[in-house]
Amino acid sequence: MSDTKKAAVLGSPITHSLSPVLHRAAYEALGLWDWTYDRFEVDEASLPGFWAGLGPEWRGLSLTMPLKRAVIPLLDEISDVAASVEAVNTVVFTEQGRRVGDNTDIPGMVAALRERGIDRVETAAILGAGATASSALAALAQVCEGEIVTYVRSAARAAEMREWGTRLGVEVRIEDWADAAQALRAPLVIATTPAGATDALAASVPERPATLFDVLYDPWPSALAARWSGCGGAVVGGLDLLVHQALLQVELMTGCAPAPLAAMRAKGEAALAKSSSEG
């Protein structure tokens, strides 16, 4: 057991995380039989104590809410990508004992779009203004050639999105959530809102929609994604993002590349199907 290499996902709540399914699928496909990947319920208050107890067998951590920003003071180093949005979803433990923070959400989002043939768009729209929206802005900085319109519910959120746009060097226009139906005519729409938040917009999907990237994966499809697909539009889902960001995490933590995309996606789809049938 002393040779076992450990990794895990931390967050709160964490019970329904698919990360163990995806990472274990990668370890199996890569023949990494001495690697383990678990989940731990950890919030901001308990993070320092958990962190202090990590031994030399640890190789990496995946972080979900509410830890993506809280972990930053505990790190020895942070990547430029993670620093750009002040969010770390990946920690790699180096052989020298350093704990390095990174962000695979942003390149994972870009990879999920490119897998569907979306390399460039003229304009884009973002629904929502939370933590995922800042990652969406950073991804669009690599994909969108022109203006990005963000639909938000409050003045405080609007100010945050303007600040992120300035920091990331992208042109952001803020619109009120009440006018969010207008977003659906954009060449690329990224929905970053919680489950149910965009359901009322489903009736406003245009006759010939372009591409929707809905970061939800459970329950799936969302009402908006179902209507979008039914109207012939292209849909990128939250599982696509989850798999691509996890794939990058596996490569960073294990040093094995390329990670097995197909095997990880298959196990993720099977887990979601099982969850839906049991629900």
Buried (B, 14 or more C-beta within 10 A) or exposed (E): EEEEBBBBBBBBEBEEBBBBBBBBBBBBBBEBEEBBBEBEEBBEEBBBEBBEEBEEBBBBBBBBBBBBBBBBEBBEEBBEBBBBBBBBBBBBBEEEEEBBBBBBBBBBBBBBBEEEEBEEBEBBBBBBBBBBBBBBBBBBBBBBEEBBBBBBBEEEBBEBBBEBBEBBEBBBBBBEBEEBBEBBBBBBBBBBBEEEBBBEBBEBBEEEBBBBBBBBBBEBBBBBBBBBBEBEBBBBBBBBBBBBBBBBBBBBBBEBEEBBBEBBBBBBBEBBEEBEEEE
